[in-house]
Amino acid sequence: MSIRFLGVPHSGQDRLPVYSFRVPAGFPSPAADHLERHISLDELFDLRAPHMYLVQVEGDSMQGAGIYPGDLLIVDRSRDAEHGDIVIAAINTEPVCKRLYRRNGVVVLQSENPAYPSRHVMEGDDLVIWGVVRYSVRDHAQ
């Protein structure tokens, strides 16, 4: 079994306003008086070009981890994947998003949905880790 790490670069410069209050999920509050500062998405998500990239999720195998079809994942290719990390990887050239289990020489790509089986990485398999998932972004306007 071989494990390799690689990824795709990302860069961004836009800055967004950050308000000094937490938004209640009930009655809205006027926000203009609470503008604290502006922040870039790079700062907010600790994006470090060229080590970060985005990928869109297809399928429901990771819903137990709060990752749903259509979500955008922010992936860090500079981090070494550790036991328990959610990774973007390719197993024998097939791309996947799974939780990585690595203990005592055993490597498993685990779905977070009981409808999907675990994928044990066997001798002769080629596993390439493309990065560690840091954040997910969901479009709530759908």
Backbone as numpy.savetxt, mean C-alpha at the origin, in Angstrom:
# Nx Ny Nz CAx CAy CAz Cx Cy Cz
14.34 -20.93 -4.31 13.49 -19.76 -4.31 14.39 -18.53 -4.31
14.05 -17.56 -5.15 14.79 -16.30 -5.16 13.83 -15.17 -4.84
14.32 -14.19 -4.07 13.52 -13.02 -3.73 14.31 -11.80 -4.16
13.69 -10.96 -5.01 14.33 -9.73 -5.48 13.44 -8.55 -5.15
14.03 -7.37 -5.05 13.28 -6.16 -4.75 13.45 -5.16 -5.89
12.34 -4.55 -6.34 12.41 -3.51 -7.34 11.14 -2.69 -7.30
11.10 -1.56 -8.01 9.91 -0.71 -8.01 9.94 0.32 -9.10
9.04 1.31 -8.99 8.85 2.34 -10.01 8.92 3.70 -9.32
9.61 4.71 -9.90 9.72 6.01 -9.24 8.44 6.83 -9.25
8.32 7.75 -8.28 7.19 8.69 -8.17 7.73 10.05 -7.75
7.10 11.12 -8.22 7.48 12.47 -7.81 6.23 13.35 -7.78
6.17 14.32 -6.86 5.03 15.23 -6.78 5.39 16.47 -5.99
4.74 17.61 -6.29 5.09 18.88 -5.65 3.89 19.67 -5.14
2.64 19.28 -5.39 1.48 20.07 -5.00 1.30 20.07 -3.49
0.81 21.22 -2.97 0.58 21.36 -1.53 -0.91 21.58 -1.30
-1.45 20.96 -0.26 -2.87 21.06 0.09 -3.02 21.68 1.47
-4.16 22.36 1.74 -4.37 22.94 3.07 -4.64 21.87 4.11
-4.12 22.09 5.33 -4.38 21.22 6.48 -5.06 22.08 7.53
-6.15 21.59 8.07 -6.91 22.34 9.07 -6.59 21.82 10.47
-6.72 22.70 11.46 -6.29 22.39 12.82 -7.32 21.63 13.65
-8.35 21.10 13.04 -9.36 20.36 13.78 -9.59 19.02 13.13
-10.17 18.11 13.88 -10.57 16.82 13.34 -12.02 16.92 12.91
-12.36 16.36 11.78 -13.69 16.49 11.23 -14.63 15.49 11.90
-15.70 15.98 12.53 -16.68 15.06 13.11 -17.48 14.40 11.99
-17.90 13.19 12.22 -18.70 12.49 11.21 -20.17 12.85 11.33
-20.48 13.86 12.12 -21.85 14.32 12.28 -22.06 15.65 11.60
-22.53 16.67 12.36 -22.85 17.98 11.81 -21.57 18.72 11.41
-21.53 19.31 10.19 -20.31 19.99 9.73 -20.04 21.28 10.49
-18.77 21.65 10.58 -18.33 22.87 11.23 -17.67 23.78 10.20
-17.83 25.12 10.28 -17.15 26.00 9.34 -15.64 25.82 9.46
-14.96 25.63 8.36 -13.55 25.28 8.41 -12.60 26.45 8.18
-13.07 27.53 7.59 -12.16 28.61 7.19 -11.36 29.18 8.36
-11.95 29.23 9.55 -11.26 29.79 10.71 -10.20 28.85 11.26
-10.14 27.64 10.79 -9.24 26.64 11.35 -8.06 26.30 10.46
-7.85 27.05 9.37 -6.74 26.77 8.48 -5.44 26.96 9.25
-4.67 25.90 9.35 -3.44 25.93 10.12 -2.22 26.14 9.23
-2.16 25.40 8.13 -1.01 25.47 7.25 -1.33 24.72 5.96
-0.39 24.72 5.05 -0.51 23.92 3.83 0.52 22.79 3.92
0.16 21.65 3.40 1.07 20.50 3.41 0.99 19.80 2.06
2.08 19.27 1.65 2.08 18.52 0.40 1.72 17.07 0.69
1.16 16.40 -0.29 0.90 14.97 -0.13 2.21 14.22 0.07
3.29 14.73 -0.49 4.60 14.12 -0.28 4.95 14.10 1.20
4.69 15.24 1.89 4.96 15.31 3.33 4.00 14.43 4.12
2.72 14.52 3.78 1.69 13.79 4.52 1.93 12.29 4.49
2.24 11.77 3.32 2.44 10.33 3.17 3.92 9.94 3.19
4.80 10.88 3.54 6.23 10.62 3.60 6.73 10.03 2.28
6.29 10.66 1.17 6.68 10.18 -0.15 8.11 10.62 -0.45
8.91 9.68 -0.83 10.31 9.95 -1.11 10.62 9.48 -2.52
10.43 10.40 -3.49 10.75 10.06 -4.88 12.24 9.77 -4.95
12.67 8.85 -5.71 11.92 7.99 -6.63 11.54 6.65 -6.01
11.45 6.59 -4.69 11.24 5.31 -4.00 9.78 4.91 -3.81
8.85 5.77 -4.21 7.43 5.50 -3.99 6.70 5.46 -5.33
5.63 4.66 -5.37 4.78 4.64 -6.55 3.37 4.26 -6.15
2.42 4.46 -7.07 1.01 4.13 -6.85 0.63 2.95 -7.71
-0.29 2.14 -7.19 -0.84 1.03 -7.96 -2.30 0.89 -7.57
-3.16 0.57 -8.54 -4.59 0.42 -8.27 -4.92 -1.05 -8.03
-5.79 -1.31 -7.04 -6.15 -2.66 -6.64 -7.27 -3.20 -7.52
-7.14 -4.46 -7.86 -8.20 -5.19 -8.55 -8.48 -6.45 -7.74
-9.73 -6.73 -7.48 -10.10 -7.93 -6.73 -10.30 -7.66 -5.25
-10.83 -8.67 -4.55 -11.21 -8.49 -3.14 -10.43 -9.38 -2.17
-9.28 -9.87 -2.58 -8.55 -10.80 -1.72 -7.89 -10.13 -0.52
-7.86 -8.79 -0.47 -7.22 -8.11 0.66 -8.20 -7.28 1.48
-9.50 -7.56 1.35 -10.50 -6.75 2.04 -10.39 -6.84 3.56
-9.91 -7.93 4.09 -9.72 -8.05 5.54 -8.67 -7.09 6.08
-7.81 -6.57 5.21 -6.81 -5.58 5.60 -7.30 -4.17 5.27
-8.57 -4.05 4.83 -9.12 -2.74 4.50 -8.73 -2.25 3.12
-8.33 -3.16 2.25 -7.95 -2.82 0.88 -9.01 -3.39 -0.05
-9.66 -2.50 -0.81 -10.81 -2.88 -1.63 -10.56 -2.61 -3.11
-11.33 -3.26 -4.00 -11.17 -3.02 -5.44 -11.27 -1.52 -5.76
-10.36 -1.05 -6.58 -10.34 0.35 -6.97 -9.48 1.24 -6.10
-9.09 0.77 -4.91 -8.22 1.58 -4.04 -6.88 1.81 -4.72
-6.29 2.96 -4.42 -4.92 3.24 -4.83 -4.01 2.92 -3.66
-2.96 2.19 -3.90 -1.98 1.87 -2.87 -0.74 2.70 -3.08
-0.22 3.26 -2.00 1.05 3.97 -2.04 2.10 2.98 -1.56
3.03 2.69 -2.45 3.99 1.60 -2.23 5.40 2.16 -2.11
6.13 1.69 -1.13 7.51 2.11 -0.87 8.45 1.00 -1.33
9.20 1.27 -2.37 10.12 0.25 -2.88 11.48 0.31 -2.19
11.69 1.29 -1.30 12.97 1.40 -0.61 13.04 0.55 0.66
11.90 0.11 1.16 11.87 -0.69 2.40 12.05 -2.17 2.08
12.81 -2.85 2.89 12.89 -4.30 2.79 11.61 -4.87 3.39
10.98 -5.77 2.68 9.74 -6.38 3.17 10.05 -7.29 4.35
9.26 -7.13 5.40 9.42 -7.95 6.60 8.18 -8.79 6.83
8.32 -9.78 7.67 7.20 -10.65 8.05 6.01 -9.79 8.48
4.85 -10.02 7.86 3.62 -9.31 8.22 3.33 -8.09 7.36
4.29 -7.63 6.56 4.06 -6.49 5.67 3.11 -6.88 4.54
2.32 -5.92 4.08 1.55 -6.09 2.84 2.47 -5.63 1.72
2.61 -6.49 0.72 3.56 -6.21 -0.35 2.89 -6.26 -1.71
3.53 -5.57 -2.65 3.24 -5.75 -4.06 4.39 -6.61 -4.56
4.06 -7.73 -5.17 5.09 -8.68 -5.57 4.67 -9.37 -6.86
5.61 -10.12 -7.40 5.31 -10.99 -8.53 5.81 -12.38 -8.16
4.93 -13.36 -8.29 5.31 -14.75 -8.07 5.27 -15.42 -9.42
6.42 -15.84 -9.90 6.56 -16.42 -11.24 5.93 -15.50 -12.29
6.24 -14.23 -12.21 5.81 -13.12 -13.09 4.35 -12.71 -12.92
3.59 -13.32 -12.01 2.19 -12.94 -11.78 2.13 -11.90 -10.65
1.68 -10.66 -10.96 1.64 -9.63 -9.91 0.54 -9.89 -8.90
0.85 -9.60 -7.62 -0.11 -9.80 -6.54 0.09 -8.74 -5.46
-0.97 -8.51 -4.69 -0.91 -7.74 -3.45 -1.30 -8.72 -2.35
-0.38 -9.01 -1.45 -0.61 -10.01 -0.39 0.17 -9.62 0.86
-0.20 -10.24 1.97 0.58 -10.10 3.20 1.71 -11.13 3.15
2.92 -10.69 3.47 4.09 -11.54 3.42 4.32 -12.21 4.77
4.38 -13.51 4.77 4.78 -14.27 5.95 6.09 -14.96 5.62
7.10 -14.67 6.46 8.43 -15.23 6.22 9.02 -15.62 7.57
9.06 -16.92 7.83 9.58 -17.44 9.10 10.31 -18.76 8.84
11.50 -18.87 9.40 12.27 -20.12 9.36 12.38 -20.70 7.96
12.64 -19.85 6.98 12.81 -20.30 5.60 11.52 -20.56 4.85
10.37 -20.41 5.50 9.08 -20.60 4.84 8.55 -19.23 4.44
8.16 -19.10 3.17 7.61 -17.84 2.66 6.21 -18.13 2.14
5.23 -17.33 2.63 3.84 -17.50 2.23 3.29 -16.12 1.86
2.54 -16.07 0.76 1.79 -14.87 0.39 0.35 -15.11 0.80
-0.12 -14.36 1.79 -1.40 -14.60 2.44 -2.44 -13.59 2.00
-3.59 -14.07 1.54 -4.74 -13.20 1.27 -5.35 -12.79 2.60
-6.09 -11.69 2.59 -6.81 -11.24 3.77 -8.30 -11.39 3.53
-8.66 -12.49 2.91 -10.05 -12.86 2.66 -10.08 -14.38 2.70
-10.88 -14.97 3.60 -10.89 -16.43 3.74 -11.34 -17.18 2.49
-11.91 -16.48 1.52 -12.32 -17.13 0.27 -11.13 -17.46 -0.63
-9.95 -16.94 -0.29 -8.76 -17.15 -1.11 -7.70 -17.90 -0.32
-7.07 -18.91 -0.92 -6.05 -19.68 -0.21 -4.72 -18.93 -0.13
-3.89 -19.35 0.80 -2.52 -18.86 0.89 -1.72 -19.40 -0.28
-0.67 -18.69 -0.65 0.22 -19.16 -1.72 1.60 -19.36 -1.11
1.99 -20.63 -0.93 3.31 -20.94 -0.42 4.33 -20.78 -1.54
5.41 -20.09 -1.25 6.49 -19.94 -2.22 7.38 -21.16 -2.09
7.47 -21.91 -3.17 8.17 -23.19 -3.16 9.55 -23.06 -3.83
10.39 -24.06 -3.59 11.68 -24.13 -4.27 11.43 -24.08 -5.78
12.17 -23.25 -6.49 11.97 -23.09 -7.93 11.07 -21.92 -8.29
10.26 -21.42 -7.34 9.45 -20.23 -7.60 10.33 -18.99 -7.63
9.94 -18.02 -8.41 10.64 -16.74 -8.48 9.74 -15.68 -7.86
10.12 -15.16 -6.69 9.36 -14.12 -5.99 10.13 -12.82 -6.09
9.49 -11.80 -6.67 10.08 -10.47 -6.77 9.20 -9.53 -5.95
9.78 -8.90 -4.94 9.05 -7.93 -4.11 9.21 -6.56 -4.76
8.10 -5.97 -5.19 8.12 -4.67 -5.85 8.01 -3.52 -4.85
7.63 -3.82 -3.62 7.55 -2.77 -2.60 6.59 -3.14 -1.49
6.64 -2.33 -0.44 5.80 -2.51 0.75 4.69 -1.46 0.71
3.46 -1.90 0.89 2.31 -0.98 0.89 2.36 -0.15 2.17
2.34 1.18 2.00 2.36 2.09 3.14 0.97 2.65 3.45
0.21 2.99 2.40 -1.10 3.60 2.57 -2.03 3.12 1.47
-3.34 3.20 1.75 -4.33 2.99 0.70 -5.21 4.24 0.64
-5.65 4.57 -0.58 -6.48 5.74 -0.81 -7.73 5.27 -1.54
-8.89 5.63 -1.01 -10.16 5.17 -1.57 -10.97 6.36 -2.08
-11.56 6.21 -3.25 -12.44 7.24 -3.82 -13.84 7.02 -3.26
-14.29 7.90 -2.38 -15.60 7.75 -1.76 -16.72 8.37 -2.59
-16.38 8.93 -3.75 -17.39 9.54 -4.62 -18.01 8.53 -5.58
-17.59 7.30 -5.52 -18.10 6.29 -6.43 -19.51 5.92 -6.10
